[in-house]
């Protein structure tokens, strides 16, 4: 009888839940969503892409009208009459939507319709190959942290005596204003034409086999492509012999002529047509940001600017100052449109700053006054916003391309300043039905970009900074952990399960750092030194989680007890380590205590 009553109660509860679900579904599908669609435009913002914003449709119409008028004034022209018909037949149009920024709107273009199948991919691979074989035509371009690490490591090695004697370092950062939108079509096509030396290109797909530290073979199916001037196996064998691994020919060969590449590039550069409402607009100056080719074309364009104007200016500046031109006392790098200049001469740094501020008329290139960074006094720079960051510990840093560069030592930290203006919860997405496995995968995914050897290489960073980079990575990871746990509908996850997930991220991070350090040594001309023990990584991770979750101790009382017990197994590891004490000192992570999570 009791069992029958229990089953009856369960059945009634399930029925009530189903009725509630049906009512909620009806409320949203028939009332809430139609009302929102009728009166609001729903979108994200550029700086907060996981948050949802509701703009009254009258307000949104005014915003988009102003954005379209701005496009007309700058670099786009409305297509009308016969020109509209002719160009529409020749090129594909792309749909546009606008995303609000702090002061204006950014047009986001869907370029999928413009893809020419594999042809665009072939062109991309050929430009990449040209970039690898002739990096000088791209100027001081760097394309990822591997390039930055390589350049910075070599520079620091050449000026180590200056750093030991604590010579003053002068750094300038400058960002091109609307870099993609001011590129001259004819000039970039002419530059590209000069770079493509061959009349025919043959592409051969290969799979790379490399050896890991345990001497095990690893197959990488990341579509390596060898490019030759003709279908001659000898040309490919020369490339294979210089590769860091064994390339296995997949037997897939394709070819493309230079004239075909030129036609495709011309279409990509000059045929950017946007469909906004019922009107079509063609871009007269600048290139589309969403194209696969755009980053390399942009890097090549500003590389040509450097080689033609800027390098000559820096060379003459050295000669005029009576310095040895062969002495590497300065370093110039550029990530697409973001310049950084490092020098031990204030005069050189000031001259570089003033030259960048004047702009380059022939290239239609001018700097963004709100994105400068410099660590010295500059006269008449009131209108320039200086992005110098100074923490509570008194150290000054220049933010550049996701990195914080120490103005006194050139040590590298990750740039977390962008989190100062947003809530950490707005940087994550959560599934309706999440699990501990999902939580673990999300935390490990966050870790990946933070495991680059540039942050942990003891040839460029001190032991304290290496440990601090580990600690700060886990501080933010702990904040994201809280946001995920708070958002997950299943509140029945046990504390031991959560502890297991946390410890798993420690092991994952340490293993990935070790593996990537080894990979960099194999593939780049860099010899990084990793002085980091697994137990130090774990101790720093536990310390970070304890520091963060103590701010939410009412929710994590039992988990904090488990974390305290776990860190107790390592004893007073920091007592005999200055670098560990330095890492967990709150003054070195002062920005983190201002984050909202």
C-alpha positions in Angstrom: 0.0 0.0 0.0 2.8 2.4 1.0 4.7 1.6 -2.3 1.5 2.3 -4.3 1.1 5.7 -2.6 4.8 6.5 -3.3 4.5 5.6 -7.0 1.3 7.7 -7.2 3.0 10.7 -5.6 5.9 10.4 -8.1 3.5 10.1 -11.0 1.6 13.2 -9.8 4.9 15.1 -9.4 6.0 14.2 -12.9 2.7 15.2 -14.3 2.9 18.6 -12.5 6.4 19.1 -13.9 5.3 18.4 -17.4 2.4 20.8 -17.1 4.9 23.5 -15.8 7.3 22.8 -18.7 4.4 23.1 -21.2 3.2 26.4 -19.6 6.8 27.9 -19.6 7.2 26.8 -23.3 3.8 28.4 -24.2 4.7 31.6 -22.3 8.0 32.1 -24.1 7.1 30.8 -27.6 3.7 32.6 -27.8 4.1 35.7 -25.7 7.7 36.7 -24.6 9.6 35.9 -27.9 6.9 37.5 -30.2 6.9 40.6 -28.0 10.7 40.9 -28.1 10.8 40.3 -31.8 8.2 43.0 -32.4 9.9 45.8 -30.4 13.6 45.0 -30.0 16.7 44.1 -32.0 18.6 41.5 -30.0 22.4 41.3 -30.5 25.8 41.0 -28.7 28.5 43.7 -28.3 32.0 43.5 -29.6 33.6 43.5 -26.1 30.9 41.3 -24.5 30.0 38.7 -27.2 28.3 36.2 -24.8 26.0 38.8 -23.3 22.6 39.6 -24.8 21.6 43.3 -25.4 18.1 44.5 -26.4 17.9 47.6 -28.5 14.4 49.2 -29.2 13.9 49.0 -32.9 13.7 52.8 -33.4 17.0 53.2 -31.7 18.6 50.4 -33.7 17.3 51.9 -37.0 19.1 55.2 -36.1 22.3 53.4 -35.2 22.4 51.4 -38.4 21.5 54.4 -40.5 24.5 56.3 -39.1 26.7 53.2 -39.6 25.7 53.0 -43.3 26.2 56.7 -43.8 29.7 56.3 -42.3 30.4 53.4 -44.7 29.5 55.7 -47.6 31.7 58.5 -46.4 34.7 56.3 -45.8 35.4 53.6 -48.4 32.2 52.1 -49.9 30.0 53.2 -52.8 26.4 52.3 -53.5 26.0 50.4 -56.7 23.3 51.7 -59.0 22.0 51.0 -62.5 24.2 49.2 -65.1 27.3 49.1 -62.8 25.2 47.2 -60.2 24.1 44.6 -62.7 27.5 44.1 -64.2 29.3 43.7 -60.9 26.6 41.5 -59.4 27.1 39.1 -62.3 30.9 39.2 -61.9 31.2 38.9 -58.1 29.3 37.3 -55.1 27.8 39.6 -52.5 28.1 39.1 -48.8 25.5 39.8 -46.2 26.3 42.2 -43.3 25.2 42.7 -39.8 26.3 45.4 -37.4 27.7 44.8 -33.9 27.8 47.8 -31.4 31.2 48.9 -30.2 31.9 51.5 -27.5 31.5 54.5 -29.8 30.3 53.2 -33.1 29.3 50.0 -35.0 31.4 47.3 -36.6 30.1 45.7 -39.8 30.5 41.9 -39.7 30.6 40.3 -43.1 29.7 36.7 -43.9 32.2 35.8 -46.7 31.2 32.1 -47.0 29.4 32.8 -50.3 32.6 34.2 -51.8 34.6 31.0 -51.2 35.8 29.4 -54.5 36.0 25.9 -53.0 39.6 24.7 -52.8 41.0 27.6 -54.9 41.0 30.0 -52.1 42.6 27.5 -49.8 45.4 26.8 -52.4 46.0 30.6 -52.7 46.2 30.8 -48.9 48.7 27.9 -48.7 50.9 29.4 -51.4 51.0 32.8 -49.6 52.0 31.0 -46.4 54.7 29.1 -48.2 56.0 32.4 -49.7 55.9 33.8 -46.1 57.9 30.9 -44.7 60.5 31.0 -47.5 60.8 34.9 -47.8 59.9 36.3 -44.4 61.8 39.5 -45.2 59.1 40.7 -47.6 56.7 40.7 -44.6 59.0 43.1 -42.7 59.0 42.6 -38.9 55.7 40.6 -39.0 55.1 38.0 -36.4 52.2 35.6 -36.8 51.9 33.9 -33.4 53.6 33.6 -30.0 56.2 31.2 -31.5 57.5 34.1 -33.7 57.4 36.6 -30.8 59.2 34.1 -28.5 61.9 33.5 -31.2 62.5 37.2 -31.9 62.4 38.3 -28.3 64.7 35.4 -27.2 67.3 36.2 -29.8 67.1 40.0 -28.9 67.5 39.4 -25.1 70.4 37.0 -25.8 72.2 39.8 -27.8 71.6 42.5 -25.1 71.9 40.5 -22.0 74.9 42.6 -20.7 72.7 45.7 -21.0 69.9 44.0 -19.0 72.4 42.9 -16.3 73.7 46.4 -15.9 70.0 47.6 -15.7 70.2 50.0 -18.7 67.0 51.9 -19.2 64.6 50.3 -21.7 62.4 52.4 -24.0 59.3 50.8 -25.5 56.8 52.2 -28.0 53.5 50.5 -29.1 51.4 51.8 -31.9 48.3 50.5 -33.6 47.2 51.3 -37.2 43.9 53.1 -37.4 41.4 50.9 -39.3 44.3 48.9 -40.7 42.2 46.7 -43.1 40.0 49.6 -44.3 42.8 51.8 -45.5 44.7 49.4 -47.8 45.1 50.5 -51.4 43.8 47.9 -53.8 46.2 48.6 -56.6 49.2 48.7 -54.3 48.5 45.5 -52.4 47.9 43.6 -55.8 51.2 45.1 -57.1 53.1 43.9 -54.0 51.5 40.5 -54.3 52.4 40.3 -58.0 56.1 41.0 -57.1 56.1 38.3 -54.4 54.7 35.6 -56.6 57.9 34.6 -58.6 56.7 31.5 -60.4 54.4 31.1 -63.3 53.1 27.7 -62.1 52.7 26.3 -58.6 52.3 22.6 -57.8 50.9 21.5 -54.4 51.5 18.1 -52.9 49.7 17.0 -49.8 51.8 15.3 -47.1 51.3 14.0 -43.6 54.0 14.8 -41.0 55.4 12.2 -38.7 57.4 13.6 -35.7 58.9 12.1 -32.6 57.9 13.1 -29.1 60.2 13.2 -26.1 59.4 9.6 -25.3 60.7 8.6 -28.8 57.2 7.6 -29.9 56.1 8.4 -33.5 53.2 10.8 -33.7 51.1 11.3 -36.9 49.9 14.8 -37.5 47.1 15.0 -40.1 47.3 18.8 -40.4 47.6 19.0 -44.2 51.2 20.0 -44.7 51.7 21.1 -48.3 54.9 21.2 -50.2 55.0 23.7 -53.1 57.2 23.4 -56.2 57.9 25.4 -59.3 57.1 22.3 -61.3 55.9 18.7 -60.9 59.4 17.5 -60.1 59.8 15.1 -57.1 63.4 16.4 -56.5 62.1 19.9 -55.6 59.8 18.3 -53.0 62.5 16.1 -51.6 64.7 19.2 -50.8 61.8 20.6 -48.8 61.2 17.3 -47.0 64.9 17.1 -45.9 64.7 20.5 -44.2 61.5 19.7 -42.3 61.5 18.9 -38.6 60.1 15.4 -39.1 59.2 13.0 -41.9 56.7 14.1 -44.5 54.7 11.2 -46.0 53.5 11.9 -49.5 49.7 11.4 -49.7 49.7 11.1 -53.5 47.4 14.2 -54.0 48.9 16.7 -56.5 47.3 19.8 -57.8 48.5 22.8 -59.7 47.6 26.4 -60.1 49.0 29.1 -62.5 50.1 32.5 -61.4 47.6 34.2 -63.7 44.8 32.3 -61.9 46.1 33.4 -58.5 46.2 37.0 -59.7 42.6 36.8 -60.9 41.5 35.3 -57.6 43.4 37.9 -55.6 41.9 40.7 -57.7 38.4 39.3 -57.0 39.1 39.0 -53.3 40.5 42.5 -53.0 38.4 44.5 -55.5 35.2 42.5 -55.5 34.1 43.0 -51.9 30.3 43.7 -52.3 28.1 44.0 -49.3 24.3 43.6 -49.3 22.7 45.9 -46.7 18.9 45.9 -46.9 18.0 46.2 -50.6 21.2 48.0 -51.5 24.6 46.8 -52.7 27.8 48.5 -51.7 31.3 47.9 -53.2 34.4 48.6 -51.2 36.7 51.0 -53.0 39.5 51.2 -50.4 40.5 48.5 -48.0 40.0 44.7 -47.8 37.5 42.5 -46.1 38.6 41.4 -42.6 36.8 38.1 -42.7 38.6 36.7 -45.7 41.1 33.8 -45.2 43.7 35.8 -47.2 43.2 39.1 -45.4 45.7 38.7 -42.4 48.5 37.8 -44.7 47.7 40.5 -47.3 47.5 43.0 -44.5 50.9 41.8 -43.0 52.4 42.0 -46.5 51.1 45.5 -47.1 52.6 46.9 -43.9 55.7 44.8 -44.4 56.2 46.7 -47.7 55.7 50.0 -45.8 58.4 48.9 -43.4 60.9 47.9 -46.0 60.3 51.0 -48.2 60.1 53.7 -45.5 60.4 52.6 -41.9 63.6 50.5 -42.1 65.3 53.2 -44.0 64.3 55.8 -41.4 65.5 53.6 -38.5 68.8 52.8 -40.3 69.5 56.5 -41.0 68.5 57.4 -37.4 71.3 55.0 -36.2 73.9 56.5 -38.6 73.0 60.0 -37.6 73.5 59.2 -34.0 77.0 57.7 -34.7 76.0 54.2 -33.5 77.2 50.9 -35.0 74.5 49.9 -37.4 75.2 46.2 -37.0 74.7 46.3 -33.2 71.2 44.9 -32.4 70.3 47.5 -29.8 66.6 47.7 -30.9 63.8 45.3 -31.9 60.8 46.0 -34.1 57.9 43.6 -34.3 54.4 43.8 -35.8 51.4 41.5 -35.3 49.4 42.4 -38.5 48.8 46.1 -37.6 50.1 46.3 -34.0 53.7 47.6 -33.8 56.1 47.4 -30.9 59.6 49.0 -30.9 62.1 48.2 -28.1 65.3 50.2 -27.7 68.0 51.2 -25.2 68.1 54.7 -26.7 65.5 57.2 -25.7 66.3 59.3 -28.8 65.6 56.3 -31.2 62.4 55.5 -29.3 61.2 59.1 -29.5 62.1 59.4 -33.1 60.2 56.2 -33.9 57.2 57.5 -31.9 57.2 60.8 -33.8 57.6 59.1 -37.2 54.6 56.8 -36.5 52.6 59.7 -35.2 53.1 61.5 -38.6 51.7 58.6 -40.5 52.5 57.3 -44.0 50.5 59.3 -46.6 51.6 57.1 -49.6 50.2 54.0 -47.8 47.1 55.8 -46.4 48.3 54.6 -43.0 47.8 56.5 -39.8 48.0 55.5 -36.1 45.2 55.2 -33.6 45.7 57.9 -31.0 43.8 55.9 -28.4 46.1 52.9 -28.7 49.6 54.1 -28.1 51.8 52.8 -25.4 55.2 54.2 -24.2 57.1 54.2 -21.0 58.9 57.6 -21.2 58.0 61.3 -21.3 56.9 62.5 -24.7 56.3 66.2 -25.4 53.0 67.3 -27.0 51.4 63.9 -26.5 48.3 65.0 -24.6 46.0 63.8 -27.4 47.6 60.3 -27.3 46.2 57.8 -24.9 49.0 56.0 -23.2 48.1 52.4 -22.4 50.9 51.9 -19.8 49.8 49.6 -17.0 51.2 49.8 -13.5 50.3 47.3 -10.7 50.3 47.7 -6.9 53.9 46.3 -6.8 55.1 49.4 -8.7 56.2 47.5 -11.9 55.2 49.1 -15.3 54.1 47.1 -18.2 53.3 47.8 -21.9 50.3 45.7 -23.2 50.9 44.3 -26.7 48.9 41.6 -28.6 47.8 39.8 -25.5 51.1 40.1 -23.6 52.3 42.4 -20.8 55.9 43.3 -21.3 57.9 44.4 -18.2 59.4 47.9 -19.0 62.4 47.2 -16.8 63.3 43.6 -17.5 61.5 42.6 -20.8 59.9 39.7 -18.9 56.7 38.4 -20.4 53.3 38.0 -18.6 49.8 37.4 -20.0 47.7 40.5 -20.4 44.5 40.1 -18.3 43.6 43.8 -18.2 40.7 43.3 -20.6 38.8 41.5 -17.7 38.8 44.7 -15.7 35.7 46.1 -17.5 33.6 42.9 -17.7 32.1 40.2 -15.5 34.0 36.9 -15.8 30.6 35.1 -16.2 30.1 37.0 -19.5 33.1 35.2 -21.0 31.7 31.6 -20.7 29.0 29.5 -22.2 27.2 26.7 -20.4 25.2 23.8 -21.7 21.7 23.1 -20.3 22.8 19.6 -19.2 26.4 19.9 -18.0 28.5 17.4 -16.2 31.9 17.2 -14.5 33.4 16.0 -17.8 32.0 19.1 -19.5 33.4 21.3 -16.8 36.8 19.7 -17.0 36.9 20.1 -20.8 36.0 23.8 -20.6 38.7 24.5 -18.0 41.3 22.6 -20.0 40.3 24.5 -23.1 40.8 27.8 -21.3 44.3 26.6 -20.3 45.6 25.8 -23.8 46.7 29.3 -24.9 48.2 30.0 -21.5 50.6 27.1 -21.8 52.9 28.6 -24.4 56.6 28.4 -23.5 57.0 32.2 -23.9 55.5 32.5 -20.3 57.7 29.8 -18.7 61.1 30.1 -20.5 63.8 30.8 -17.9 66.0 32.4 -20.6 63.6 35.3 -20.8 61.7 35.2 -17.5 63.0 35.0 -13.9 61.9 32.1 -11.7 59.5 34.4 -9.8 57.8 35.5 -13.1 57.5 31.9 -14.3 55.7 30.9 -11.1 53.6 34.1 -11.2 52.4 33.2 -14.7 51.3 29.8 -13.5 49.6 31.3 -10.4 47.7 34.0 -12.4 46.5 31.4 -15.0 45.0 29.4 -12.1 43.5 32.5 -10.5 41.4 33.2 -13.6 40.7 29.5 -14.0 39.3 29.4 -10.5 37.1 32.4 -11.2 35.8 30.7 -14.4 35.3 27.5 -12.3 33.0 29.3 -9.9 31.0 30.8 -12.8 30.6 27.4 -14.4 29.6 25.6 -11.2 27.1 28.4 -10.3 25.6 28.2 -13.8 25.3 24.4 -14.0 21.8 23.2 -13.3 23.0 19.9 -11.6 23.8 21.0 -8.0 24.3 17.4 -6.9 28.0 17.2 -8.0 30.0 16.1 -5.0 33.0 18.0 -3.6 35.4 15.1 -4.2 34.3 15.1 -7.9 35.0 18.9 -8.1 38.4 18.4 -6.4 39.2 15.7 -9.0 38.4 18.1 -11.9 40.6 20.8 -10.3 43.5 18.4 -9.9 43.1 17.1 -13.4 43.5 20.7 -14.8 46.8 21.0 -12.9 48.2 17.8 -14.5 46.9 18.9 -17.9 48.6 22.3 -17.7 51.9 21.0 -16.6 52.0 18.2 -19.2 51.0 20.7 -22.0 53.7 23.2 -21.0 56.4 20.4 -21.0 55.2 19.1 -24.4 55.0 22.6 -26.0 58.4 23.5 -24.7 59.8 20.4 -26.4 57.9 21.2 -29.7 59.3 24.8 -29.8 62.8 23.5 -29.4 62.3 21.1 -32.3 60.5 23.5 -34.8 62.0 26.9 -34.0 65.5 28.2 -33.5 64.9 28.7 -29.8 66.4 26.8 -26.8 63.9 27.4 -24.0 64.8 26.3 -20.5 61.9 25.0 -18.3 62.6 25.1 -14.6 59.2 24.0 -13.2 58.4 20.9 -11.2 55.0 19.2 -11.3 54.5 19.6 -7.5 55.2 23.4 -7.9 52.4 23.7 -10.5 50.0 21.8 -8.3 50.9 23.8 -5.2 50.4 27.1 -7.1 47.1 25.8 -8.5 45.8 24.9 -5.1 46.9 28.2 -3.7 45.1 30.1 -6.5 41.8 28.1 -6.0 42.0 28.7 -2.2 42.6 32.4 -2.7 39.7 32.8 -5.1 37.1 30.5 -3.6 37.6 32.0 -0.1 35.7 35.0 -1.5 32.7 32.6 -2.0 33.3 30.5 1.1 29.6 30.1 2.0 29.1 28.1 -1.2 32.4 26.2 -1.1 32.9 25.5 2.6 33.4 21.7 2.2 35.5 22.1 -1.0 37.8 24.6 0.7 38.4 22.1 3.5 39.4 19.5 0.8 41.7 22.0 -0.9 43.3 22.9 2.4 43.8 19.2 3.2 45.3 18.7 -0.3 47.8 21.6 -0.1 48.8 20.4 3.4 50.3 17.3 1.8 53.0 19.5 0.2 54.1 21.0 3.6 55.5 24.5 3.5 56.8 24.3 0.0 57.0 28.1 -0.3 59.2 28.4 2.9 62.4 27.5 1.0 61.4 29.1 -2.3 61.6 32.8 -3.0 60.0 32.4 -6.4 56.9 30.7 -4.9 56.5 33.4 -2.3 56.9 36.0 -5.0 54.2 34.3 -7.1 51.5 34.3 -4.4 52.2 37.8 -3.2 48.9 39.7 -3.7 50.6 42.9 -4.9 51.9 41.2 -8.1 48.3 40.2 -9.1 46.5 43.3 -7.9 44.3 43.6 -11.0 42.7 40.2 -10.2 41.2 41.5 -7.0 39.3 44.0 -9.1 37.7 41.4 -11.3 33.9 40.7 -11.0 32.9 37.1 -11.0 
